[in-house]
Every structure is written in C-alpha cells, then in structure tokens.
Amino acid sequence: MKNVYIYCEGQTEESFINEVLCPYFMNIDIYVRPIICTTKKTKKQTFKGGVSTYNKIKKELVIICNQHRHEVVTTMFDYYAMPDDTPNINNNEVDIYKRIEQIEDSINADIDVKNLFFGFSLHEFEGLLFSEPQAFKAITTDDIVIEIQSIRDEASTPEHINNSPETAPSKRLKKLIKSYSKIRYGTIVAKKIGVDKIMRECKHFAKWIEKIKAC
C-alpha cells in the first residue's frame, strides 16, 4: 500500500478526497490522505482552509514533504483563487491546459522538492461537478438540472467554465441552488458522478489522477 498526501485548500476538498478519491485509490493499493492548509496559528488555535499567500503554502508544503520524504505529496487547489505572489500565476498562455501545466511546473521548480508535484483544479473544485449535470438530481429539482446542463453545454469542458468571481462554477451553483453547501452537496454529487466519469470529461484532472497512480 502506497501513501500519497494531498495538501488541499479546505474542507470541501478534504471531503472529496476522503469520500470519493480514497475509495477509488484503495482499489489499486494507494492510500490518499488529505492535509488542509494552515492559514493562521495562535497559542490557542490553528485555523485551516483558504489561501492567504503563496509563501505560506510553500513553507507548509516543504515541511510536509520533509516529514514524508519517502512518500509522494501533491496538492488540490483552485486555480482561480491562487494569490498574486504565486510563481508564473499571470501567465497569459491562451490554451488553458498549457497555461496550468506551465504554472504548476514553475511552482514545482520554485519549491524544488523531489517528492512533490503541484496540482490545480480548473478553475475550481466545483467545475468538476459539471461533468455530469444529471447527478444534481440527488440534491435539486429537474428544472434546475436543466439549467446546470445548459451551463455545461456552453463550455468546451467542465474545466473551461468561466473563472471570474461572479461566474465561477461555485457561484453559479449557489445562485441556482439557494441551499447549496459546498462540502455536503459537492461530495454527494461527486460520488454520484464517480472518478472515471470526471476523468473522461476533465483532461487536467485526469492527468493529475494518472500521476498519482504512477508515483
């Protein structure tokens, strides 16, 4: 059994890793373990979740990689929410897949730890949920599912759904589903879709999964 540590942005990703990715990888003898990033520490409490600065992410990743130097460490962060101090984050390559790989390569080179490969969600975790709009029937009505399908049909892939603050996938879902909970409902829908379907629809996500398998 191989251990792979996934340093992630928050509880939504943690739930997805535990409830969806863990069972998937257990079938091929890989145990994935989520670690939520630390945003602030006080004498009484450690605050987790969210992204503040790249340097804080880098510092914590180096510590994690050194603690698990004989195991693989990767990440699950929303691309559109990364801080301005992230290496190469202002890359303007038109092809989104090339751009993301170039930014990930820049981060890997900057951190320069052998057992790490950085991974982004395009443009955020909720984009993956558009891989199968019918899965939303588990949490909402048919008419809203039709609207979700319409959003999906407008984009080349779920990973191409707009990344602006107003029209990001999570904002669209919250607008359509008033009671939408990122952690609870995101995991329910992702489990209904399944990893294989998400991989077929989401090229960058699929490459990340394959890298984990090959490590």
N, C-alpha and C positions, 0 to 999 in steps of 0.2 A: 504494500500500500504506500503510495507516494503522497506526501503532504504538499499542498500549494496554498500559500497565504495570499488572500486578496484584500489589499488595503483599499477601503471604499469610502465613499463620500458621506453616507448616512444610513439611517435605519431602513430606508426603502431598499437600498442595495443590499444591506445585510440580510433582510428578509428574503429577497430574491435569491441570494447565494445559498442561504440555509434551506429554503423550501423548494427551490427549483434546480439550481446548479448542483447542489450537494448530492441529491438522489441520482441525477444524471451521471455524474462522475464516479459515484460509488460503484456503478455497474462495470466500470473499467479500472477499478482499484486505484482511484485517485480521490483523496480526501481534501476538499477545498474548505478553507477556514477564513471567514471574514474578519477583518480588523477595521473598525471605524476610526477615521482620522480624529485626532485630538485637536480641538480649536483653542482651548484655553484651560489652564490649570491654576487652581488656587490651593491654599493649605487644606481646605475642607472638601473640595470637589474638583473633579475633572469633567470638562464639558466636551462632548463629542458630536460630530456631524457638521456638515457645511465646510466651505472652503474660505479661508481667510487670505493667506498669502502662499505663493509657491514655495518660498523658502521654508515655511513651516512644514509643508508637505514633504519637501526634500529631506529636511532634518529627521523627521519621523521615519521616512522610508529607509534612510541609511541605518538607523537604529534597528529597525525590523529586519533588514537584510543581514546585518551583522549578527543579530540574535539567532537567525535561522540560515546561517551561511551555507549549509549543505542542502537546503531546500529552496524551491523557487518562490519568488514573490512577484505578484503582478498587481494591477490596480483596476478599479472601476469608478471612473469619474466622468461627470457630464462635461462634454467639450465646451458647450456654450457658457458654462459658469466658471471656467478657469480664470484665475487672477491675471492681471496685466503683466505681472513680472514673470510669467511662465515663459521659458525659452521658446522662441520662434512662434509665439501664440498669434502674432499679427501676420503670419504667412498668408499671402493672398493667392496661392495656387487655386485655379478655378475648379479643378477636379477635387471634390471633397475628400475622396478616398486617398489620393496622393497627398493632399494637404495634411490630413490627420496622421498619416504614416510619417511624414516629414517632421511634424511636431513631436510625435512620440519618439522618433529617432533622436531629435535634439534633446529631449528630456533624458533619455537613456544615456546619451553621451555626457550630459551635464552632471548627472548623479554618479555615473561611472561605477556601478556595482555589478559584478558579473551575474549574480543570481536574480536580477530584476529585469522585467520588461513592462513598460508602462502601457496601460490600455485605457482608451476613452470609450464612452458611449456616445453615439451620434444620434441627434445632437444632445440628447439626454436620455435617461433610462426609459421614460415613458414613450419615446419613439418606438422602442421595440414592441410595445403593446399593439401598435397598428399593424403588426404582421398578420393578424387575423381578427378583423373587426367583429366577426360573429361571436368571438369569445366574450365580448362585452355583454352578451345576453345574460351572463351569470350575475350581472350586477345592475342592469338597467333595462329600459324598455326597447321594443323593436324600432320605434321611430328614432330614438337616439342612436341606435346601432346603425341605422341608415345614414345618419349624419356623419358618424365616425367613418363609415365606409367611403363616403364622399370625400372626406379629408384625405383618406388613404389614396383614393383614386387620382387625386390631383398631384401626387408626388411620384417620382420615379421609383422610390423605395421608401420604406418607413424611415430609413436613416436620412432621407432628404427632406423630411418635413421641417418647415421653417424654424429657425433657431432664434428669432427675435424674442425679447422679453414678453411681448404681447401675444405672439402667435406660436410660442413653443408648444410642443405636444402636451405637456402637463397643464398649461394654461387653457388650451383648447378643451381638454377633458374636464377640467374644473368648471368651465363655462357651460358645458353640456350637461354634466352630472353634478348637481349642486352639493350632494353629499359625498363627493369623491374623496377618498382617503388614499394618499399615495402608498402608504405602507400596506394597509389591509387589502384594498381593491387591486393595487398593482400586482401583488403576489397572486391573488385569486385568478386574475386574467392571464397572467404569465403561465400559471400552472395549467390552465385550460388550453393555451396555445401549444406549449411544450417547446423544449430547446431545439428540436430538429426543425420545426416549422419556422422558428425565429431565425435559425441559421440559413434556411433557404431564402428568406426574404431580406436578410440583413448581412450584406457581404463583409463589413468590417467586424461585426460581432462574430461571424463565423470564423474569420481568420484568428480572432482572439481565442476562441474555443479550441481551435486546432493547435494553436501554440501551446495551450495548457496541456493538451493531450500529448504533444510531442516532447514536453520538457523532461 
